Amino acid sequence: MRQTRNTLYSVLFIGLYFVGLSLAETFVQLDEIADIVPNVTKARIEPNFERHGPKSSYYYTQNKKYNQPPPIAFETFNKSSYDIQKELHIPTQFRIKYYGEEYGSVGLLATGALVIGSLDYPSANMRRIKTFPGRAKGIKVEIIDEKSLLAIKWLDLTVINESGEETVENVEVVCVIYPNGNILIYFEKIPEEVESADVRVTVEDGLDFVTGSGRKLMISYGTDKSLWFALKMRMLMEFIPNPNICSVQRSFQQCTNASTEDVTCYWCEIAGFCSNGCDSKYLLWQNPHCDVNVTSPCLLAFEDESHVIYHQTPHPAEEDSIQLSDVRSFYTTYTISDFRTTNPRLFLFILIPTALIFIIMTISCGLWLLVGRRRPRDSTQKAATTIIYDLKRGGKI
């Protein structure tokens, strides 16, 4: 009887163990599916939320707010209207501070993007604000160019869905830039057809120079991407510049004080500027009198004929990092490496079966103790009890 019971326990134990493995495999499959699907579901903010907490990087701090009034009233300013087919270049009344440098003009693109500075290619490919994934076709824009602000409103932007088809043409987006470098992006009109679509706002910068191979080599030192979010009307994005980046410091002491735990600032005495070795001062940092070796390698992007291939390392808040396999060979092969220090899938295979084993053993021990206390321990004890009872009845004891 006892052998039969032990056999049943063993079968139950093995069966539940394999059930645990099956559950672990199911969780792993769900985890793999989540990796394939863009991180939009992880970062989605419901419309009843008034604000999403700030996201900080080295150059900018981002804020996202819902149900906000327009940042400015266009009707209270002198504004100009333009019909643009592809792009429009305009000078500004103040110097725009952008990634530690200053620019005196902007370029408007019909896609809903804004180029800071010259529209000359390929620099314009690096230094731009992408407010909305629109289509490059003729649209109307309104511009307010004052000494206190620069505001651009794109009217009737065309939305492009995932299959590349045009959906609606009445999206309105506003971008406002202030002399202190603050950037506001406001989604003023979002039709119901595209509301809740997942979008991403990008503020980026870089520079280029000619390599010995005759190909353009680009340095992408600044890419501030918002998390994917559900597009909503009256939503406001803020990009607030960090005033303590290396390239804006003007003395050795200021340069030293601007260093952080993640970024070290270096002062080049001969050239008289501060840099982390991979920013807007990169070309100046190549001066033979500056110690190039103290800094880490820059992030690279190559112009390959008709398109530009970007190589960027995201902020640690990003989940994955992209690493160029061999910069010197000018190849564009790269690998995706997981930024996480541990693999949660391995824990699933170990943790779930172990937890089930623990639960099974606990329940089994409890049942064994409960049943064992209620029954006679063996046949000998039962016989002895019977004899004593009979003797008592016979009066022999």
C-alpha positions as CSV (number, residue, x, y, z in Angstrom):
1,M,0.0,0.0,0.0
2,R,2.8,2.4,0.9
3,Q,4.7,1.6,-2.2
4,T,1.6,2.3,-4.3
5,R,1.1,5.7,-2.5
6,N,4.8,6.6,-3.2
7,T,4.4,5.7,-6.8
8,L,1.3,8.0,-7.1
9,Y,3.3,10.8,-5.4
10,S,6.1,10.3,-7.9
11,V,3.8,10.4,-10.9
12,L,2.1,13.5,-9.6
13,F,5.4,15.2,-8.9
14,I,6.8,14.5,-12.4
15,G,3.5,15.5,-14.1
16,L,3.4,18.9,-12.3
17,Y,7.0,19.5,-13.0
18,F,6.4,19.2,-16.8
19,V,3.3,21.4,-16.4
20,G,5.7,24.0,-14.9
21,L,8.1,23.6,-17.8
22,S,5.1,24.1,-20.2
23,L,4.1,27.3,-18.4
24,A,7.6,28.6,-18.6
25,E,7.8,27.9,-22.3
26,T,4.4,29.7,-22.7
27,F,5.8,32.8,-20.9
28,V,8.9,32.7,-23.0
29,Q,6.8,32.7,-26.2
30,L,4.8,35.7,-24.9
31,D,8.0,37.5,-24.1
32,E,9.4,36.8,-27.6
33,I,6.2,38.2,-29.1
34,A,6.5,41.3,-26.9
35,D,10.0,41.8,-28.3
36,I,8.8,41.6,-31.9
37,V,5.9,44.1,-31.3
38,P,7.3,47.7,-31.0
39,N,7.4,49.0,-27.5
40,V,4.3,51.1,-28.0
41,T,2.3,49.0,-25.6
42,K,4.9,49.4,-22.9
43,A,4.9,53.2,-23.2
44,R,1.2,53.9,-24.0
45,I,-0.4,56.6,-21.9
46,E,-4.2,56.6,-21.6
47,P,-5.9,59.9,-22.6
48,N,-7.2,60.5,-19.1
49,F,-3.7,60.9,-17.8
50,E,-2.8,64.6,-17.6
51,R,1.0,64.1,-17.7
52,H,3.7,61.6,-18.3
53,G,6.8,62.0,-16.2
54,P,10.0,63.5,-17.6
55,K,12.5,61.5,-19.5
56,S,16.0,62.8,-19.3
57,S,19.0,62.4,-21.5
58,Y,22.4,64.2,-21.7
59,Y,21.1,67.0,-24.0
60,Y,17.4,67.3,-23.2
61,T,14.7,66.6,-20.7
62,Q,11.4,65.6,-22.2
63,N,7.9,66.3,-20.8
64,K,4.6,65.0,-22.2
65,K,1.3,66.6,-21.2
66,Y,-2.3,65.8,-22.3
67,N,-5.3,68.1,-22.6
68,Q,-3.3,71.3,-22.9
69,P,-4.2,74.6,-24.5
70,P,-2.2,75.8,-27.5
71,P,1.3,77.0,-26.4
72,I,0.6,80.3,-28.3
73,A,-2.4,82.0,-29.9
74,F,-1.4,82.4,-33.6
75,E,-4.1,85.1,-34.2
76,T,-2.4,87.4,-31.7
77,F,0.9,87.6,-33.7
78,N,1.9,88.8,-37.1
79,K,2.2,85.6,-39.1
80,S,3.2,84.7,-42.6
81,S,1.6,81.9,-44.7
82,Y,3.4,79.8,-47.3
83,D,2.6,77.0,-49.7
84,I,5.5,74.7,-49.8
85,Q,5.9,71.7,-52.1
86,K,9.0,70.2,-50.5
87,E,11.0,72.7,-48.3
88,L,11.3,76.3,-47.4
89,H,14.4,78.1,-45.9
90,I,13.9,81.2,-43.7
91,P,16.2,83.3,-41.5
92,T,15.3,83.8,-37.9
93,Q,15.3,86.9,-35.7
94,F,17.3,85.3,-32.9
95,R,20.0,82.7,-32.7
96,I,18.5,79.2,-32.1
97,K,20.3,77.2,-29.4
98,Y,20.5,73.6,-30.4
99,Y,22.7,70.9,-29.0
100,G,25.1,73.4,-27.7
101,E,25.5,75.4,-30.9
102,E,23.6,78.5,-32.3
103,Y,22.0,78.8,-35.8
104,G,20.4,81.8,-37.6
105,S,17.9,80.0,-39.9
106,V,15.6,77.0,-40.2
107,G,14.3,74.9,-43.0
108,L,10.7,73.7,-43.1
109,L,9.9,70.4,-44.7
110,A,6.5,69.4,-46.1
111,T,6.7,66.1,-44.1
112,G,6.3,68.0,-40.8
113,A,10.0,68.1,-39.9
114,L,12.1,71.2,-39.1
115,V,15.8,71.5,-40.1
116,I,17.9,73.7,-37.8
117,G,20.3,75.8,-39.8
118,S,21.2,75.3,-43.4
119,L,19.2,72.9,-45.7
120,D,22.5,71.8,-47.4
121,Y,22.8,68.1,-47.7
122,P,23.9,66.0,-45.9
123,S,24.0,68.2,-42.7
124,A,20.3,68.7,-42.9
125,N,19.8,65.0,-42.7
126,M,21.3,65.0,-39.2
127,R,20.2,68.3,-37.6
128,R,16.4,68.2,-37.5
129,I,13.3,68.0,-35.4
130,K,10.8,65.3,-36.6
131,T,7.4,66.4,-35.3
132,F,5.2,64.0,-37.3
133,P,5.5,61.2,-39.8
134,G,3.9,63.0,-42.7
135,R,4.1,62.7,-46.5
136,A,6.3,64.9,-48.6
137,K,3.7,66.8,-50.6
138,G,2.5,70.4,-51.0
139,I,1.0,71.8,-47.9
140,K,0.4,75.2,-46.2
141,V,2.4,76.5,-43.2
142,E,2.0,79.5,-41.0
143,I,5.1,81.1,-39.5
144,I,5.6,83.5,-36.6
145,D,9.1,84.9,-36.5
146,E,9.6,87.2,-33.6
147,K,12.6,88.0,-31.3
148,S,10.8,86.2,-28.5
149,L,9.9,83.0,-30.3
150,L,9.7,81.1,-33.6
151,A,6.5,79.2,-34.3
152,I,5.6,77.0,-37.2
153,K,2.2,75.4,-37.8
154,W,1.9,72.7,-40.5
155,L,-1.7,72.6,-41.9
156,D,-3.2,69.6,-43.5
157,L,-0.4,67.2,-43.0
158,T,-0.9,63.8,-44.7
159,V,-0.8,60.7,-42.5
160,I,1.0,57.6,-43.8
161,N,-0.1,54.3,-42.4
162,E,2.1,51.2,-41.9
163,S,1.5,50.0,-45.4
164,G,2.7,53.3,-46.9
165,E,-0.8,54.5,-47.9
166,E,-2.1,58.0,-47.4
167,T,-5.0,58.1,-44.9
168,V,-6.1,61.6,-44.0
169,E,-4.9,65.1,-44.8
170,N,-6.1,67.3,-42.0
171,V,-3.5,66.9,-39.2
172,E,-2.2,70.2,-37.7
173,V,1.0,70.3,-35.7
174,V,2.8,73.3,-34.1
175,C,6.5,73.6,-33.2
176,V,7.6,76.5,-31.1
177,I,11.3,77.4,-30.4
178,Y,12.4,79.9,-27.8
179,P,15.7,81.8,-27.5
180,N,16.7,79.8,-24.4
181,G,16.5,76.6,-26.6
182,N,13.2,75.2,-25.3
183,I,11.3,73.3,-27.9
184,L,7.5,72.7,-27.8
185,I,5.6,70.4,-30.1
186,Y,1.8,70.6,-30.0
187,F,-0.7,68.3,-31.7
188,E,-3.5,70.8,-32.4
189,K,-5.7,68.8,-34.7
190,I,-5.8,65.0,-34.8
191,P,-8.7,63.4,-36.7
192,E,-10.5,60.4,-35.2
193,E,-9.2,58.2,-38.0
194,V,-5.6,58.5,-36.7
195,E,-6.2,59.2,-33.0
196,S,-4.4,56.7,-30.8
197,A,-2.0,55.9,-33.6
198,D,1.5,55.2,-32.3
199,V,4.1,58.0,-33.1
200,R,7.4,59.2,-31.9
201,V,9.0,62.6,-31.8
202,T,12.7,62.9,-32.5
203,V,15.2,65.7,-31.9
204,E,18.6,64.9,-33.3
205,D,21.9,66.4,-34.4
206,G,25.3,65.5,-35.8
207,L,28.0,66.6,-38.2
208,D,29.9,65.3,-41.2
209,F,33.4,65.5,-42.7
210,V,35.2,63.9,-45.6
211,T,37.2,60.8,-45.0
212,G,40.2,59.6,-46.9
213,S,38.0,57.2,-48.8
214,G,36.1,60.1,-50.3
215,R,32.9,59.0,-48.6
216,K,31.0,61.2,-46.1
217,L,31.4,60.1,-42.5
218,M,28.8,61.5,-40.1
219,I,29.1,61.8,-36.4
220,S,25.7,61.4,-34.7
221,Y,26.3,62.7,-31.2
222,G,22.7,63.7,-30.3
223,T,19.5,61.7,-30.8
224,D,16.7,62.4,-28.3
225,K,13.7,60.2,-29.1
226,S,10.5,60.3,-27.2
227,L,9.0,57.0,-26.2
228,W,6.3,55.7,-28.5
229,F,3.0,57.2,-27.5
230,A,-0.6,57.2,-28.4
231,L,-1.3,60.2,-30.6
232,K,-4.0,62.5,-29.0
233,M,-5.4,65.9,-29.8
234,R,-4.2,68.7,-27.6
235,M,-1.0,66.9,-26.5
236,L,2.1,68.9,-25.8
237,M,5.7,67.7,-26.0
238,E,8.5,69.7,-24.3
239,F,12.2,69.4,-24.9
240,I,14.1,71.4,-22.3
241,P,17.9,71.7,-23.0
242,N,20.5,70.8,-20.4
243,P,22.5,74.0,-19.7
244,N,25.5,72.1,-18.4
245,I,26.7,70.1,-21.4
246,C,30.4,70.2,-22.1
247,S,30.5,72.1,-25.4
248,V,28.9,75.3,-23.9
249,Q,31.5,75.7,-21.2
250,R,34.0,78.6,-21.7
251,S,36.7,77.9,-19.1
252,F,38.7,75.1,-17.6
253,Q,36.9,75.3,-14.3
254,Q,33.5,75.4,-15.9
255,C,34.5,72.5,-18.1
256,T,35.6,70.4,-15.1
257,N,32.5,71.2,-13.1
258,A,30.3,70.1,-16.0
259,S,31.4,66.5,-15.9
260,T,28.9,64.0,-14.7
261,E,29.0,60.4,-13.6
262,D,28.2,59.3,-17.2
263,V,30.0,62.0,-19.2
264,T,33.4,63.5,-18.7
265,C,34.2,67.0,-20.0
266,Y,37.8,67.7,-21.3
267,W,39.4,71.1,-21.7
268,C,41.7,71.7,-24.7
269,E,44.0,74.6,-23.6
270,I,45.4,75.4,-27.0
271,A,42.0,75.6,-28.8
272,G,40.3,77.1,-25.7
273,F,37.1,75.0,-25.7
274,C,35.4,72.2,-23.7
275,S,34.3,68.9,-25.2
276,N,33.4,65.3,-24.3
277,G,35.3,64.3,-27.5
278,C,32.1,63.4,-29.4
279,D,29.9,66.4,-29.7
280,S,29.6,69.6,-31.8
281,K,33.3,70.3,-31.1
282,Y,34.4,67.0,-32.6
283,L,36.3,68.4,-35.5
284,L,38.1,70.9,-33.3
285,W,38.9,68.1,-30.9
286,Q,41.0,66.5,-33.7
287,N,43.5,69.3,-33.3
288,P,46.9,67.7,-32.7
289,H,47.3,69.7,-29.5
290,C,44.1,68.2,-28.0
291,D,44.3,64.8,-26.3
292,V,42.1,62.8,-28.5
293,N,42.9,59.5,-26.8
294,V,41.3,60.5,-23.5
295,T,37.8,60.2,-25.0
296,S,35.8,57.2,-26.2
297,P,35.1,56.6,-29.9
298,C,32.3,58.6,-31.5
299,L,29.1,57.3,-32.9
300,L,29.3,57.0,-36.7
301,A,27.0,57.1,-39.7
302,F,28.0,56.6,-43.3
303,E,26.5,58.3,-46.4
304,D,26.2,55.4,-48.8
305,E,25.3,56.9,-52.2
306,S,21.6,57.8,-52.0
307,H,20.9,57.2,-48.4
308,V,22.5,57.6,-45.0
309,I,23.1,54.7,-42.7
310,Y,22.9,55.7,-39.0
311,H,24.9,54.2,-36.2
312,Q,23.7,55.4,-32.8
313,T,23.9,54.2,-29.3
314,P,20.7,54.9,-27.4
315,H,20.4,56.4,-24.0
316,P,20.5,53.8,-21.3
317,A,16.8,54.1,-20.9
318,E,16.5,52.4,-24.3
319,E,16.2,48.6,-24.3
320,D,18.7,47.7,-27.0
321,S,22.0,49.1,-28.3
322,I,23.3,49.0,-31.9
323,Q,27.0,48.4,-32.3
324,L,28.9,48.7,-35.6
325,S,30.9,45.5,-36.2
326,D,33.9,47.1,-37.9
327,V,34.1,50.9,-38.4
328,R,37.4,50.8,-40.3
329,S,36.0,48.5,-43.0
330,F,33.1,50.9,-43.8
331,Y,30.7,48.0,-43.7
332,T,27.2,48.6,-42.4
333,T,26.7,45.3,-40.7
334,Y,25.6,45.6,-37.1
335,T,24.4,43.4,-34.3
336,I,21.7,43.8,-31.7
337,S,23.0,43.2,-28.2
338,D,20.6,43.0,-25.2
339,F,21.3,45.9,-22.8
340,R,19.8,44.0,-19.8
341,T,22.3,42.3,-17.5
342,T,20.2,39.3,-16.9
343,N,18.0,37.1,-19.0
344,P,14.5,36.8,-17.6
345,R,13.7,33.8,-19.9
346,L,16.3,31.7,-18.1
347,F,14.7,32.6,-14.8
348,L,11.3,31.5,-16.1
349,F,12.6,28.0,-16.8
350,I,14.1,27.7,-13.4
351,L,11.8,29.7,-11.2
352,I,8.4,28.3,-12.2
353,P,9.2,24.6,-11.9
354,T,11.1,25.2,-8.6
355,A,8.1,27.1,-7.2
356,L,5.8,24.3,-8.2
357,I,8.0,21.7,-6.6
358,F,8.1,23.7,-3.4
359,I,4.3,24.0,-3.3
360,I,3.8,20.3,-4.1
361,M,6.2,19.2,-1.3
362,T,4.6,21.6,1.2
363,I,1.1,20.3,0.4
364,S,2.3,16.6,0.5
365,C,4.0,17.0,3.8
366,G,0.9,18.6,5.3
367,L,-1.4,15.8,4.1
368,W,1.0,13.2,5.3
369,L,1.2,14.7,8.8
370,L,-2.6,15.1,8.9
371,V,-3.4,11.6,7.8
372,G,-0.6,10.0,9.9
373,R,-1.9,11.5,13.2
374,R,-5.4,10.1,12.6
375,R,-4.7,6.4,12.0
376,P,-2.9,3.8,14.1
377,R,0.8,3.7,13.5
378,D,1.0,0.0,12.8
379,S,-0.8,-3.4,13.3
380,T,1.3,-4.3,16.4
381,Q,0.1,-1.2,18.2
382,K,-3.5,-2.1,17.3
383,A,-3.2,-5.7,18.6
384,A,-1.6,-4.5,21.8
385,T,-4.5,-2.1,22.4
386,T,-7.0,-4.9,21.8
387,I,-5.3,-7.2,24.3
388,I,-5.2,-4.6,27.0
389,Y,-8.9,-3.9,26.5
390,D,-9.8,-7.6,26.8
391,L,-7.8,-8.0,29.9
392,K,-9.5,-5.0,31.5
393,R,-12.9,-6.6,30.7
394,G,-11.8,-9.9,32.3
395,G,-10.6,-8.2,35.4
396,K,-7.1,-9.5,35.1
397,I,-5.6,-6.1,35.4
